[in-house]
């Protein structure tokens, strides 16, 4: 880099004066300015109901609880009917002692040690999921960084490098180096002179040299400088320890043929941009915080069977678990229904034909997770992997290392297998057919190819298969562009006295933020209708 | 990506059997295997002293305290003489109520609110600094991720984009996109056919398309896919919120001319690879943990003036602050001296001429920091910057956002200016001439160009200038290749009964790890000499 101007003390103080007095300072990016990026402004401005208006909400997930919280604040009388004996919906956390009987009759038993847990559903928050983060701030949910990208974690293919996992940072930096070298060659050969000005060409060459850590001939080769970027075979030490030895890059051809570069692309997503976050102590801390606000209006164990509409309101029929399944009715002026479409499609719902078609049109994505508890954090102690995600072409697809309890001595839990049926991968269908024990066996058998310590350190496991959950029948609404064009607007529109919410009514499927924003949007429109 | 093979349940279970039985599993990366990367093995294997042997250690920084801890464990009698009235050396944390009078007579007053702090010296730990992390594990120092790279933080130039800061993720992804497009063109034109095989060319084109988010004609253009990687002008919402609008990339030429790509290269360093870590509650938690182990052998307020050597031992003369500065002597069989060379060079030391020249040869780098406390976390609330570092060509060089207390409501502290006199930048010399108040004024005046909220939210500030610290006279030993060749080995070698340690005796200057490894290496050599 060029040497910047170095002011003397007097010059520096003069600069300060000039800066302080300047009128040309760039326009401040205020909260208002940035809010434009988001449908969420932090200000709902509900006008509130006419006298004594009642809203019935179906489902005590984040959408239903947020709707209840905001509508009650605005003056509506609210009630939530929840099918399960718990709040939180798909945002849940399993801890030692938890038991869950899945469809098919198998019981999932979680026997993790105190303080250990796993999140079968959402497990991390992008920093731009402002609505969720803003409620966490308001409700005092403590947040910690979730390590998504760890350059020390692995990418792995059974068919490359003799099955030996490669560090993410190595693969990424080597590809960057090779790409820089090749483009440098092209630029020097003048191949791109028609596309790039001479001035840009020089800047670009200078930049590629630093970005790709190229030598003076623009080659990507082992060097001391490369050690400072890619790491070392023998790292710099203290005193008279052995001489530093920079690590050797992987050649372009084997790297390309390995397919491992593709795995690194997993980190490209805007949603995975650093930093990500997680609540301290498990994802259910978020929904628990909402529940603290609205627990008094949630009726658990209420299995809705029918949503009837009149001109002026709704009548919802449900089996009341607290009274031995006795069928009961609740009436209200409005109904906000957050029941997953996979379940809702099987209920008796009064709504337009268009909405009924929309409800039936969206398939639900399959997804599974297996979590394994080990006696010690061997991934930290042996492999220097503190947090982050390893990707592999093995059917376990990814291993996520915990972002909490770093360096502690006791047992810890890996999210040892996870995938959804997207991006052309359908491993999840196979895993969904397995018994809970078979899933643990599979996660161990595959995972030990990456972490041979599995055998010696394994304690217990738990798993989750979203297609075996009777209250969701899948993980999330799997929209295509065609389905969106045909049904999305209908699905979200207020249908007489009924409006739907939940991640399926959003452009952010499977994320808490989508669910929450869908609820905030629905209640704003409902409130406008109420006051129209 | 190609669709992977999807096994049936039966096939999957068969695969597991095969995998479990395979003998060709890659060789386990055990702790032993990885230790080869590091001079630190976690196993010192000191043989211990002959009867009643005494070691005098000068300086209660991490090097001195680690030496004391390990040598006492091995059976040596140890004592530490420390100049200051505190342990920890350059690893220190300032909190509300702390006062420090720097050389020149100005007092730095830190008036931060409870729970807020700033680290004038080391402030983050790379994950491969295994020795420090291993002691933290052993001593139970809780560790949390330190957000180094935040794609939402800024790069900024006064002379680019009308002085408007740009998101790091935008600049990085745009450069990646443009580089991919250009290399894609070259490859398609056949410019590199001599360098890349046809098969690699296809793989590379496929990879560049995904890495750079290129369209079907290998162009880097705004698209829905690009939104999913680069972000949005209007982000995906819930319900019937406004339509998603992907953000527009910056063109190649203005981006190159802005120099902002260069700033992103700051994150290239292996030391900054994600994830980095920090102890919960301030960096002094690390040295406090060492001090808990060795406090009983530390004598504070002991100003060493002379290190004399005999054939069989050392005699150290010091002014004893506990007795009004009375001159006293301590004898020992060995002396481990961790006093910075900048100070040591001014003391009366019996050692070889070669070592004396080495001590005098290494200049000490200048470095400064300014920390500012603000009423609220506007960087999080307004700018969505949660942790990380912003770089700028303003003389403040960088702003670091706290990696603790995320989303909390109260006052918080930015490391609002920081630089060392390296990489051709010498801003730190100017800052070092300013009074503490002038530094705060300067950090505010420059910083408000990036965060206009400074004016409304400022509460108080503190600063640190390493060349105004009488016990270090600079920040760290600034080695060049030439100086290393001439003096490093001499400096580290045992000189009769004296051996030096500290970051200046390492290949990792300015980092705790260098200091710690230098001590571990020195005591191993000393122990071998003792037992020779």
Interface residues (C-beta under 8 A of the other chain):
Chain A: X1 X2 X3 X4 X6 X7 X8 X9 X11 X12 X13 X15 X16 X17 X19 X20 X24 X25 X26 X27 X28 X29 X30 X31 X34 X36 X37 X38 X39 X40 X127 X128 X130 X133 X136 X137 X141 X142 X143 X144 X145 X147 X149 X150 X151 X152 X162 X163 X164 X165 X169 X175 X179 X180 X182 X183 X185 X186 X187 X189 X191 X192 X195 X196 X197 X199 X200 X203 X204 X207 X208 X210 X211 X213 X227 X228 X229 X230 X231 X232 X233 X234 X235 X236 X237 X238 X239 X240 X241 X242 X244 X252 X253 X256 X257 X261 X262 X265 X268 X269 X270 X271 X273 X274 X275 X277 X381 X382 X383 X384 X386 X387 X388 X393 X395 X403 X406 X407 X408 X409 X423 X424 X425 X426 X427 X429 X430 X431 X433 X434 X438 X441 X442 X445 X446 X448 X449 X452 X453 X489 X492 X493 X501 X505 X506 X507 X508 X513 X514 X515 X516 X517 X518 X519 X520 X521 X522 X525
Chain B: X1 X2 X3 X4 X6 X7 X8 X9 X11 X12 X13 X15 X16 X17 X19 X20 X24 X25 X26 X27 X28 X29 X30 X31 X34 X36 X37 X38 X39 X40 X127 X128 X130 X133 X136 X137 X141 X142 X143 X144 X145 X147 X149 X150 X151 X152 X162 X163 X164 X165 X169 X175 X179 X180 X182 X183 X185 X186 X187 X189 X191 X192 X195 X196 X197 X199 X200 X203 X204 X207 X208 X210 X211 X213 X227 X228 X229 X230 X231 X232 X233 X234 X235 X236 X237 X238 X239 X240 X241 X242 X244 X252 X253 X256 X257 X261 X262 X265 X268 X269 X270 X271 X273 X274 X275 X277 X381 X382 X383 X384 X386 X387 X388 X393 X395 X403 X406 X407 X408 X409 X423 X424 X425 X426 X427 X429 X430 X431 X433 X434 X438 X441 X442 X445 X446 X448 X449 X452 X453 X489 X492 X493 X501 X505 X506 X507 X508 X513 X514 X515 X516 X517 X518 X519 X520 X521 X522 X525
